[in-house]
Structure formats: structure tokens, C-alpha cells
Amino acid sequence: MGNEAELHTLIPLADFKAILGIDDREDALSRYCLMTATFTMEQYCKRRILRRKHTDYLTFTGEHIFTLREYPVRKVLSVHAATSGAVFAGQPLFETASLVNPEHFYCLPDEGIHEDIPFSLVLRPPLRLPRVEGAIRVRYLAGYLPGKAPPDLASACLELAAWNMSRYRGRRIGLTGAVRGKGQDGEHLEPSMPENVRQLLEPYKRRVI
């Protein structure tokens, strides 16, 4: 199943098993429920939550400040800005010569802080930038490490993974318990996550204008 470091989860596998009292016989199910919970949270929040490397292609329109897609930003790894002569058929060509010196850019707010808010890349003038779509390429680390997420995010992952495990153990995936009376006898579809998990995730949803 791969080692624990490769799991896409906000909660370390060992912590999850210790909290719920799960032994190694359900190791595979625990991994699956944790990963499913984290992916479901990211889908619901419309953003990547677990720390990963990201690449954004930005377009210069006259302003030297650009909003990065994922957050919180931990570290800007590199910034490339194609020069006017490095554009072919309207598309930028990123070569070693287009690497921007770290002295010419910074993050706002500072990279590495724990505020869960959108971050921006600021390029210092008089850096010359072509007005070509996607002519600026930025690579950066953003998100939370397993075991280092804010308490409410960690709680949401724990509760959702535990909820998924209970459903798989009971072999009642996609269904709630039977409802009887008032013409509603039979099984009914369940929600994709418990309401208390939704409430925990609400502050972390990407706001789309």
C-alpha cells in the first residue's frame, strides 16, 4: 500500500488508528478512509489543502501583484518570466535565462505564515514583463503537512474518515438506516458528509466571485 509518507491525508495514519483504537488488521481500510476523507474535503473546499508543489501561469496586465491559486504559501520555489524575444506563436518559452532573481519578488503576506488566506506574488518594478498570456510561471509549495493542519481541519478529517469507516464496516455505503411510516418505508440516500464536518470546513472553502 506504500509508506505512510505517501498517503494523501491531513492526519497521520498512526494517530488515526490510535484515536479510534484500530489495530493493524484494518490498516488498509484506515488508509483508504483517510485518503477519501482528505480528497472529499478538498473537493468540497474547491482547493488543495494538503501541502503540495504547484505551478501557476500568470499574465501581466500592468499590475505587478498576482494572486496565487493555492494557499497558504509555504515557499516560492522559482519564478520565470518569459522575455518578449522568448515568445513563439504567442506562447511563452521558459528558459534558464528567464529565471527571476529572488531579490525581484516577494510573497504577500510573507511565505510560511499560518494564516489561511489567499497569497499574492509581488514582482518588483522595473522588471520588464511581456503582455503575453501565461508569460509568468511560478512554482511554489502550499498547504498543510499531515499532523500540522489547524485543529478544525484536522477534526473534520478525523470525523469524516471515522464516518466513512463506520459505513464500510456496516456495508451500508450510500444508504442511511431504514425509515418507516408516512409512506417513507425503505432505504434512503445519505449525504456526502456529516453536517458537523461541513460546518468545520466552511471557513476553508474557496470563495468564488
Secondary structure as GFF3:
##gff-version 3
##sequence-region A 1 209
A	DSSP	three_ten_helix	4	6	.	.	.	ID=ss1
A	DSSP	alpha_helix	13	20	.	.	.	ID=ss2
A	DSSP	three_ten_helix	24	26	.	.	.	ID=ss3
A	DSSP	alpha_helix	27	45	.	.	.	ID=ss4
A	DSSP	beta_strand	52	58	.	.	.	ID=ss5
A	DSSP	beta_strand	65	67	.	.	.	ID=ss6
A	DSSP	beta_strand	73	81	.	.	.	ID=ss7
A	DSSP	three_ten_helix	84	86	.	.	.	ID=ss8
A	DSSP	beta_strand	87	88	.	.	.	ID=ss9
A	DSSP	beta_strand	91	92	.	.	.	ID=ss10
A	DSSP	three_ten_helix	96	98	.	.	.	ID=ss11
A	DSSP	three_ten_helix	102	104	.	.	.	ID=ss12
A	DSSP	beta_strand	105	108	.	.	.	ID=ss13
A	DSSP	beta_strand	120	123	.	.	.	ID=ss14
A	DSSP	beta_strand	136	142	.	.	.	ID=ss15
A	DSSP	alpha_helix	151	170	.	.	.	ID=ss16
A	DSSP	alpha_helix	195	201	.	.	.	ID=ss17
A	DSSP	three_ten_helix	202	204	.	.	.	ID=ss18
###
